[in-house]
């Protein structure tokens, strides 16, 4: 069928148009999710993010089966940190900083083991991977070009963290005219209150930034789309 609907979405039912929808998976990286990694070094409970892996894996599988392209992002920097502004590099008082040696290589540096996506959600051949230096997936990347070339108008947004990279990306997408649904159990925060408020903010005031819905509802809607070969785009 040409489109399907997520009926249990907030604030209203959400339309998934066939051939114009992509699943965006934000920053599901080892540095953030693995025990002993950068996220844990900041004093965070990484299980709060790891809870996202299982439902997100199911959602990715459904997207692949029904031809919804999957786009992954990774936050990180060039080895010389020339794309990491001092304001980001020096902020706060962490025990480790971007570029420092960590448990999984230099922290948030492209090409290091910790910079890559966790094994459970690893991209497959043909799926786009966007390397981004900032919080938002549109800043200093080719994401707009990738979406425009594929005719994408609608994004199913997932990943971490809800209140930082997910929120920033949804706000960027909203300003560019994309319709966004944030999949509520496929985004995660180290802070439960941030998770709750972050999701509420997306759909507030009649959907000021977009919609929210749990993954079972989204998977059911994707399942109503006719299976088709997944979109193949080059890695970025």
C-alpha positions as CSV (number, residue, x, y, z in Angstrom):
1,X,0.0,0.0,0.0
2,X,1.1,3.6,-0.6
3,X,0.9,4.7,3.0
4,X,0.1,3.4,6.5
5,X,-0.8,4.9,9.8
6,X,0.5,4.8,13.3
7,X,-2.9,5.2,15.1
8,X,-1.5,5.3,18.6
9,X,0.7,8.3,18.2
10,X,0.9,11.5,20.1
11,X,-0.6,14.0,19.5
12,X,-2.5,12.5,16.5
13,X,-2.2,9.5,14.2
14,X,1.0,9.6,12.1
15,X,1.2,8.8,8.4
16,X,4.1,6.7,7.0
17,X,4.3,7.2,3.3
18,X,5.8,4.3,1.3
19,X,9.0,5.2,-0.4
20,X,9.3,8.6,1.4
21,X,10.1,7.4,4.9
22,X,13.5,6.6,6.4
23,X,14.5,5.2,9.8
24,X,17.2,7.4,11.4
25,X,19.3,5.7,14.1
26,X,21.3,8.2,16.1
27,X,24.6,7.5,17.7
28,X,24.2,4.0,19.0
29,X,27.9,3.8,19.6
30,X,30.2,1.8,21.8
31,X,31.6,4.9,23.5
32,X,28.1,5.8,24.8
33,X,26.6,2.3,25.4
34,X,29.3,-0.1,26.5
35,X,30.3,-0.7,30.2
36,X,33.7,0.9,30.8
37,X,33.2,3.4,27.9
38,X,33.1,7.2,27.8
39,X,29.4,7.4,28.9
40,X,30.1,5.4,32.0
41,X,33.3,7.4,32.7
42,X,31.0,10.5,33.1
43,X,29.2,8.7,35.9
44,X,26.3,7.5,33.9
45,X,24.4,4.2,34.1
46,X,24.8,2.8,30.5
47,X,22.0,0.3,31.1
48,X,19.7,3.3,30.7
49,X,20.8,3.4,27.0
50,X,21.3,-0.3,26.5
51,X,17.6,-0.8,27.2
52,X,17.0,0.7,23.8
53,X,19.0,-2.0,21.9
54,X,16.4,-4.8,21.8
55,X,13.3,-2.8,20.7
56,X,15.5,-0.8,18.2
57,X,16.9,-4.0,16.7
58,X,13.3,-5.2,16.1
59,X,12.4,-1.9,14.5
60,X,15.5,-2.0,12.2
61,X,14.6,-5.5,11.2
62,X,11.1,-4.5,10.2
63,X,12.4,-1.5,8.3
64,X,14.8,-3.7,6.3
65,X,12.1,-6.2,5.6
66,X,9.7,-3.7,4.2
67,X,12.1,-1.5,2.3
68,X,12.3,1.5,4.7
69,X,15.9,2.7,4.4
70,X,17.9,2.8,7.5
71,X,20.4,5.7,8.1
72,X,22.9,5.5,11.0
73,X,24.8,8.4,12.5
74,X,28.0,8.5,14.6
75,X,29.2,11.5,16.6
76,X,32.9,11.9,16.5
77,X,35.9,13.9,15.3
78,X,38.9,13.8,13.1
79,X,42.0,12.4,14.7
80,X,43.6,15.9,15.0
81,X,40.3,17.2,16.6
82,X,40.3,20.1,14.1
83,X,36.5,19.8,13.8
84,X,36.0,19.8,17.6
85,X,35.6,23.4,18.8
86,X,37.2,24.3,22.2
87,X,33.8,25.0,23.6
88,X,32.9,21.4,23.2
89,X,36.3,19.9,24.0
90,X,36.8,21.8,27.3
91,X,33.3,22.0,28.7
92,X,32.6,20.4,32.1
93,X,35.0,18.4,34.4
94,X,34.9,14.9,33.1
95,X,37.6,12.3,34.1
96,X,38.2,11.8,30.3
97,X,37.8,14.2,27.4
98,X,37.3,13.8,23.7
99,X,40.4,12.5,22.1
100,X,41.8,11.0,25.3
101,X,42.7,7.3,25.4
102,X,39.7,5.3,26.6
103,X,38.7,1.7,27.1
104,X,37.8,1.4,23.4
105,X,40.4,3.7,21.8
106,X,40.6,7.4,21.7
107,X,37.3,8.8,22.8
108,X,34.8,9.9,20.0
109,X,37.5,9.8,17.4
110,X,36.6,8.5,14.0
111,X,38.1,5.1,13.2
112,X,38.4,4.0,16.8
113,X,36.6,0.9,18.1
114,X,34.5,2.9,20.5
115,X,33.4,5.4,17.9
116,X,31.6,2.6,15.9
117,X,28.0,1.3,16.4
118,X,27.3,-1.5,18.8
119,X,27.3,-5.0,17.2
120,X,23.6,-5.6,17.8
121,X,22.7,-2.7,15.6
122,X,25.6,-2.7,13.1
123,X,24.8,-1.3,9.6
124,X,24.5,-3.7,6.7
125,X,25.9,-3.3,3.2
126,X,24.1,-0.4,1.4
127,X,23.0,1.5,4.5
128,X,24.1,5.1,4.9
129,X,26.4,6.0,7.8
130,X,26.6,9.7,8.6
131,X,29.6,10.9,10.6
132,X,28.7,14.1,12.4
133,X,30.9,16.4,14.5
134,X,28.0,18.0,16.4
135,X,24.9,17.0,18.3
136,X,22.5,17.4,15.3
137,X,22.7,15.0,12.4
138,X,22.3,17.9,9.9
139,X,25.1,20.1,11.1
140,X,28.3,19.8,8.9
141,X,27.0,16.6,7.2
142,X,25.5,15.5,3.9
143,X,22.3,14.3,5.4
144,X,20.1,16.7,3.5
145,X,21.6,15.6,0.2
146,X,21.1,11.9,1.1
147,X,17.4,12.5,2.0
148,X,16.7,14.7,-1.0
149,X,18.3,12.2,-3.4
150,X,16.1,9.4,-2.0
151,X,12.9,11.5,-1.9
152,X,12.6,11.2,1.8
153,X,10.0,13.5,3.5
154,X,9.4,11.6,6.7
155,X,11.7,10.4,9.5
156,X,11.3,7.7,12.1
157,X,13.8,8.9,14.7
158,X,15.6,6.7,17.2
159,X,18.9,6.6,19.2
160,X,20.6,8.4,22.0
161,X,20.4,10.6,23.9
162,X,16.8,11.7,23.8
163,X,17.4,15.2,25.2
164,X,20.6,15.9,23.3
165,X,21.4,14.4,19.9
166,X,17.8,13.2,19.2
167,X,16.2,16.4,20.2
168,X,18.7,18.5,18.3
169,X,18.2,16.4,15.2
170,X,14.4,16.6,15.4
171,X,14.5,20.3,15.8
172,X,16.9,20.6,12.8
173,X,14.6,18.4,10.8
174,X,11.5,20.3,11.8
175,X,13.0,23.5,10.5
176,X,13.8,21.9,7.2
177,X,10.3,20.7,6.7
178,X,10.6,17.0,7.5
179,X,7.8,15.2,9.4
180,X,9.3,13.3,12.4
181,X,8.1,10.6,14.6
182,X,10.3,9.8,17.6
183,X,9.9,6.1,18.6
184,X,9.6,6.4,22.4
185,X,11.2,3.1,23.5
186,X,13.9,3.3,20.8
187,X,15.4,6.5,22.2
188,X,17.2,6.7,25.6
189,X,18.6,9.0,28.2
190,X,20.9,8.5,31.1
191,X,18.3,10.5,33.1
192,X,14.7,9.2,33.4
193,X,13.3,12.7,34.0
194,X,15.0,14.0,30.8
195,X,13.6,11.0,28.9
196,X,10.0,11.8,30.0
197,X,10.2,15.5,29.5
198,X,12.1,15.2,26.2
199,X,9.4,13.0,24.7
200,X,6.7,15.3,26.1
201,X,8.3,18.3,24.5
202,X,8.3,16.7,21.0
203,X,4.6,16.3,20.8
204,X,3.5,19.3,22.9
205,X,1.2,22.0,21.6
206,X,-0.2,19.8,18.8
207,X,3.1,18.4,17.7
208,X,5.4,21.4,17.9
209,X,8.4,19.3,16.8
210,X,6.7,16.1,15.7
211,X,5.1,12.9,17.0
212,X,5.9,10.1,19.4
213,X,4.8,6.5,19.5
214,X,6.1,3.2,20.9
215,X,7.9,0.8,18.6
216,X,5.2,-1.9,18.5
217,X,2.8,0.5,16.9
218,X,5.4,1.7,14.4
219,X,6.4,-1.9,13.5
220,X,2.7,-2.7,12.9
221,X,2.4,0.3,10.6
222,X,5.6,-0.6,8.7
223,X,4.2,-4.1,8.3
224,X,1.3,-2.8,6.3
225,X,3.6,-1.5,3.7
226,X,4.3,-3.8,0.7
227,X,7.7,-5.5,1.1
228,X,10.2,-4.1,-1.4
229,X,14.0,-4.0,-1.8
230,X,15.7,-1.7,0.7
231,X,17.0,1.6,-0.7
232,X,20.8,1.4,-1.3
233,X,22.7,4.6,-0.8
234,X,26.4,5.1,-0.4
235,X,28.0,5.5,3.0
236,X,29.0,9.0,3.9
